[in-house]
């Protein structure tokens, strides 16, 4: 697939999975053996991604993610985004705070055979946690 097609898949994936809460898009665009490198852990397979993504959807029922920029070369696409949401549900053991938060993220997606097979993800979790009041500011 072309870099233009891969970029289009990323825009669709983020919009469908998070903004429209259509988790079945993962079945279409992620390889069955997808690996997400998140912080100090690896999340493996479609079920692992669904659990990871589902935790954000449960914690922020009104989450919106806007892709700000993409860069593509060869089999990889880099996307940066901005997330907004109100903390209405439990998130990683944190009870709902009702606070509105905004945070940024970036990921590198590697494609094989037209599907996303590997992702390196960075979210500004510390910034989000500060806004939720879970960790001190400054």
N, C-alpha and C positions, 0 to 999 in steps of 0.2 A: 504494500500500500504506500501511497505517497505521504509526505510529511503533512500536506494539506488535509488529506483524509484522516490521518492520525490526530491532528489538532481538532478536527470536527468531532471525532469520537470523544475526546476529552471534554469538550464543551457539552456534548450531549450527556455524557456519563455524569458529570457534576450536576447539571441541571435536573436530569431525571431522578438520580438517586437521592439528592439532598433537597433541592427546592420543591420537587414534585413528589418526593418520598416514594418513588417507584423503585424498590430494591431489586425487582426482577431485571432491571437493566444490567445489573452485574452479571447475570447469567449470559447475557448477550455479548458484553464487551470485555469481560475478564476471563482469562484462561482458567481452567479448572484448578490448576496448580499455582495460581497467583501467589506472590509473596509480597507483603508490605513490610518495609523496614520502617518502624515507627519508634522514635526515641531509642531505647536500649533493647527493643524486642523485635521479634519477627512474627507477623501474623500470616498464617498459611491457609490457602484454599478459599473457595467462595464462602464457606460457612464462617470462617474466621473474619473475612471482610464484612460479611453481613452483621456479625456481632459487633465489630468495631464501629461501623457506620451507624448501626442501630442504637448504640449507646449515645451518640450525638443527637440522633433524631428523638430519642426518648428524653434526653436532658433539655433539648431546645425544640419544643414542638413547632415553633414558628421560624426555624432556622432558614436563613437565605445565604447562599454563597454566590458571590459575583466573581467570575474569572476576570482578572485585571490584565493579564498578559500571558502570552504563550510564545515559546521559542521551540522550534523543531529542527532536528538534524538527524539524518539516518533513521535509526529505529527508536529514537527517544523524543519525547516532548516534555518540556518544562512548563509548568503552569503556576502562576501565582494568583492568589485569591484573597478576598476579604469576606469574613463571616459576620453575620449579625444574628442575634437571637435573644429571647427572654428565657431565663433559666426556670422552666416550669416543671421539670421532672428530675428524678434522681440521675446524677451524672457521676460515674466512677465513685459511688458511695457517698456523694455529696447531696444532701437534701436540697430540694428546690429553694432558691433564694428570692425568686421573682425579679431578679436584677437583669437589666438589659446590658448585654455585653457585645463588644466588637473585637475581633482578633483577625490576624492574618496568617497565611500559610503558603507553603510552596511545596511542590512535588515534582519529581522526575519520574516519568512513566516510560517503561521499556516495552515495546511491542514485539510480538512474535506471531506471525501468521494472521495479522489483522486483529489480534486481541492483546490486551494489556496483561503481561506476564509478571512484571516486577515493578514495584513502586517504592521510591524513597520519599518519605513524608516528613515535613516539618510544619508543625502548628505552633503558634505562640501560646502554648498552654499556660506558661507562667503569667503572661499578660492577662489571659482569660481568668485564671485563678485569682489574680489580684483584684480584678473587677468584681468577681463574685464575693470577695472578702475572705477567701479561704487562706490566703497568705498575705502578709503585710506588704504595703506599698513601699517603694523606695529602697 
